[in-house]
């Protein structure tokens, strides 16, 4: 699991840098819509960074639990975090072109899955163990 998080984290950093280059090379042409669109584009760009950094930290520090419900919860949390990263990249690609109010479900769902993945990891580490578990 740690290796998966490291790979997704470094890929996320690469995508973050690429989206930054894209934003720099493709400024918005319409000054009237600039503020709203600029906010959408930048926020999606930063969401990618947040997901990538989270993956890198998990890749460095995650200690997998032995087999059992804690390990299953960690696996679910990791799957949600990978899904979150994919949704956030998709949000940058699609939502930044559409602006506010149109199909913003990708970033919303990406952030919700990011939250749920983090919660799953926290619960796997902090819920009391059943008798006989460490």
C-alpha positions in Angstrom: 0.0 0.0 0.0 2.8 2.4 0.8 4.3 1.9 -2.7 0.9 2.7 -4.3 0.6 5.9 -2.4 4.1 6.9 -3.3 3.5 6.3 -7.0 0.2 8.1 -7.0 1.7 10.9 -4.9 4.6 11.5 -7.4 2.3 11.2 -10.3 0.0 13.8 -8.7 3.0 16.1 -8.2 3.9 15.7 -11.9 0.2 16.4 -12.9 0.2 19.4 -10.5 3.3 20.9 -12.2 1.8 20.2 -15.6 -1.5 21.9 -14.8 0.5 24.8 -13.4 2.4 25.1 -16.7 -0.9 24.9 -18.6 -2.4 27.7 -16.5 0.7 29.8 -17.1 0.7 29.2 -20.9 -3.1 29.5 -21.4 -4.3 32.6 -19.7 -8.0 33.4 -19.8 -8.9 35.7 -22.8 -12.1 37.2 -21.4 -11.5 39.8 -18.7 -15.2 39.9 -17.7 -15.2 36.2 -16.8 -11.7 36.2 -15.5 -12.2 36.3 -11.8 -14.7 33.4 -11.6 -12.9 31.2 -14.1 -9.5 32.0 -12.5 -10.9 30.9 -9.2 -12.2 27.6 -10.6 -9.0 26.8 -12.4 -6.7 27.6 -9.5 -8.8 25.8 -6.9 -8.9 22.6 -9.0 -5.1 23.0 -9.5 -4.6 23.2 -5.7 -6.9 20.3 -5.0 -4.5 18.1 -7.1 -1.6 19.3 -5.0 -3.5 18.5 -1.8 -4.3 14.9 -2.9 -0.7 14.3 -4.1 0.8 15.5 -0.9 -1.5 13.3 1.1 -0.5 10.3 -1.0 3.2 11.1 -0.5 2.8 11.3 3.3 0.9 8.0 3.4 3.6 6.5 1.2 6.3 7.5 3.7 4.5 6.9 7.0 1.7 4.4 6.5 2.1 1.2 8.6 -0.2 -1.5 7.3 -2.2 -3.3 10.0 -2.1 -7.1 10.1 -5.0 -8.9 8.4 -8.4 -8.0 9.8 -10.9 -5.3 9.9 -8.3 -2.6 10.4 -6.4 -3.7 7.3 -9.6 -3.8 5.3 -10.5 -0.3 6.5 -7.0 0.9 5.4 -7.5 -0.7 2.0 -10.9 1.0 1.6 -9.4 4.3 2.7 -6.5 4.0 0.2 -8.9 3.1 -2.6 -11.0 6.1 -1.9 -7.9 8.3 -1.9 -6.8 7.0 -5.3 -10.3 7.6 -6.6 -10.3 11.0 -5.1 -7.1 11.9 -7.0 -8.5 10.7 -10.3 -11.7 12.7 -9.7 -9.8 15.9 -8.8 -7.6 15.6 -12.0 -10.8 15.1 -14.0 -12.3 18.1 -12.3 -9.4 20.3 -13.4 -9.8 19.1 -17.0 -13.6 19.4 -17.3 -14.8 21.9 -14.7 -12.1 24.5 -15.5 -13.6 24.7 -19.0 -17.2 24.9 -17.9 -17.1 27.5 -15.1 -19.3 27.8 -12.0 -22.6 26.0 -11.7 -22.2 23.4 -14.4 -21.4 19.8 -13.5 -19.3 20.6 -10.4 -19.9 17.1 -9.1 -16.4 15.9 -10.0 -14.6 18.3 -7.6 -17.3 17.8 -4.9 -17.1 14.0 -5.2 -13.3 14.2 -5.3 -13.2 16.2 -2.1 -15.8 13.9 -0.4 -13.8 10.8 -1.3 -10.7 12.5 -0.1 -12.4 13.1 3.3 -13.8 9.6 3.5 -10.5 8.1 2.7 -8.8 10.1 5.4 -11.5 9.2 7.9 -11.1 5.5 7.0 -7.4 5.7 7.7 -7.9 7.6 11.0 -10.6 5.1 12.2 -8.4 2.1 11.3 -5.7 3.6 13.5 -7.7 5.0 16.4 -10.8 2.8 17.0 -10.4 0.4 19.9 -9.1 -3.0 19.0 -11.3 -6.1 19.4 -10.2 -8.5 22.0 -7.2 -10.5 20.8 -6.1 -7.8 18.3 -3.2 -5.4 18.5 
